[in-house]
């Protein structure tokens, strides 16, 4: 699916009957226990670097923040912003090649992976059953350092990616919503997906809580001279204030 098709699909949602009839704003955050797996490599390297056996990454508690604005103007989309920061590091006795450099012996690494999602969406349904459709513009930024006694590599990757966005939910009780949402793009052999299943409850005191499961997948084919197949998944929990 290319960007033109994404834009056309988003345009179709504008013609749908938008159900939102109130103005609301929510802001919150939480912690995500993200378990990493997979590998990556520069295109010049013969073999990929495994994040568990070569970089010694383990499950880490990562932070996320979000804000949502919903309104009653039909033609203007609602907006949700989600920022997720993932930091992984490790060190140990290993051997691999990255960016043409052979690392062996005691090797350490530090990686910072940040995603900022700006989601514009329409509430196609907003009753007992919810359906949101829209477009997610994701900013992906990766900074990393790999070092041994003899060598060191420091670099970064920055990409902006448009993704389709959808949410399906149900509200069996007032204030309670059970939902699943996905952001997804596949283009030129690469794909990125972000899938969440969660339960959220908003109290009568404007405070809400949420918990669920989230999985991010990054499959890159020669993006900034990098190939990867990385997964981050695990449970999360957070809180928010909704006005």
N, C-alpha and C positions, 0 to 999 in steps of 0.2 A: 504494500500500500504506500503510495507516494503522498507528498505534501498537498498536491492539488486535490486528491481524493479525500484527504483529511478535512480540507477546507470546505469541500462540497458537502460532506456529511454533517459538519457543524452547521452549515447554512440550512440544511434540512430541519434541524432542530428548532430554528427560529420560527418556522411555520407551525410548529406544534403548539397546542394550547398550553400556556404556562399557568401553573396552578398557584404559585405563591401569591398571597394577598396581605402579607404583613411585613414589617421591617424588623430585622433582628441582626444582632452582631454578637459573635462569640470569639473568645480568645482563650488559649490554653496551651498545655504542653504535657510531656510525660517522658517515660523511659522505655526503651525498646531493647530487649535482650537479643541482640543480633548474633546469630551463629554463622560464621563465614565458611564457604567451601568453594572449590574451583581453582582456576589457574589463569594466568595471563602471560603474554610475551611481547616483545618487540618483533616486528615482522622480519628483522634480519637474524633473529635467533633460531637455532634448530629445534629447541624444545621449550615447552612452557614451564613457568615457575608455579609450583603448587603452593597455595597460601597456607596450607596446614603443615605439610611435611618439609617444605623449604623455608617458609617464613615464620612458622610456629604461631600462626594466628589462632586465637581461641574465642569463645563466646564472650562478648563484652556488652555492658550496659551502655546504650547510646541514647542521646537526647533528641527530642523533636519538639517543635513549636508550631502552632497553627493559629490562623485567624480566618473567620468566615463572615461575609456580609451578604445577607439575603434581603430582597426588597420586593416591591409590588409593581415595578415598571416592567411591562411584559417584554419589550424589545431589547432591553439591556440585560445582559447575563449577570447572574450572581457571581461572586468571586470568593475563592478560597485560596489561601497561601499556606504552604506547608514547608518548613525548613527542617531538614534532617542532617545531623552531623555524626559521622562515623569515624572513629579513630581506632586503628589497629596497629599493633607493633609486636615485635618478637625478636628473639636472638637465640642462636644455638649453632651447633656444629653441622654444617651442611655443604652442599656443592651444587652449583647451577650456573648457567650463563644468562646474563641479562644485558641487553643493549650492547652486545659484543664484548662484554667484560666477564671474565671467568671469576666467580666468587667461590672461595673454598675456605674451610676452617670455621672459625667463629664469626658468623655474619649476623649483623643486626639490621633492623629496618623500622621505619616509621611511616605510616600512611594516614592521610587525612582525606576522607571522601565526603563531600558536601553536596546535597541536592536541595534546590529551591524550586518548588512547584507553584506556578501561578495558574490556577484553574478557573476558567470561565465556563459556567454551566447554566443550563436551564432546568427548572423543575417541571418535567413533563407530567408527573403525578406527585401529589403531596397530600395524601389522605392516609388511610390505614396502610396502603401500599405506596411506597415512594419510588420514583424513577428520575434520576438526574442524568443528563447527557451534555457533553461539552468537550472542550479542548484544554489540554494541560501543556503549558510551555515550561519545560524543565531546564534549569541551569545545572549542569554537572561540572564540578570542579574537583580535581584530584591533585594533591601534592604529596610527594614521597621522597624518601632518602633511603638508599641501601648502602651499607658500608661494611668493609672488612678492614683488617690491618693494612692491606696493600692498596685497596681501591675503594672508591665511593662514587655513587651516582645520585644526583638530585635533579628532579624534573617535575613537571606539572602537565596536566591535561585539562582543557576547558572546552566544553561543548554546550550548545543550546539546542534542545530537541523538542519538536512538537509531538504530542502524544494524544491519542483518543482517550476520553475519560467517560466512565459510566459508574453509576451507583444504583443498586437495587436494595430496597429496605422494606421492613414491615414494622408497624407500631401496634402490637397487641394490647398495650396499656398506655394511658396518658403519660407522656414523658419518657417512655421506653422505646427505643428503636434498635432493631437487629438488622444489620446491613452488611453488604459486601460491595467493595468498590475496586475498580481496576483502571490503571493507566497503562497504555500499550502503544508501541510503535514497532514496525518491522520495515526495514528499508535497506536495499543493497546488501543483503546478507547479514545485516546487524539487526538486533532487536533489544528493546528495553521494556521490562514490565514491572509493575508495582501493584501487588494484590493485597488487599486487606479484608479481613472478616472481623467484625467487632459488635459488641453490645454497648450501648450508651444510655445513660439515664440522667435526665435533667430534673432536679428537684424544684419545688415551689419557691426556693430561696435563691434562684438564679444560678446555683452551683450545680455542675454536672460531673459525672465520672464516666470513664470509658475503659474498656479492656478488650483485647482480642489477639489476633495473629496477623503478622505482616511478612511478606516475602518480596524482596527486590532481586531481579535478575538482570545482569548486564552481559549481553553477547555482542561483542564488537569484532568486526571484520575489517581490519586495516583502517581504523579510526585514529587519526594522529599517530600513524605508524605503529598501532597497537592492536593486538588480538586478545580477546578475553572471553571467558565463560565463568562468571562469578555469581554466586548466590549468597544472599544474606537473609536469614529468616529466623523467626522466633516470636515469643509473646511480648505484648506491650501493655502498659497501663498508664492512664493519665487523668487529668482533671481540667475543667474549664469553667469559665463564667459566661453565661448567655444572657444578653439584655433584649 
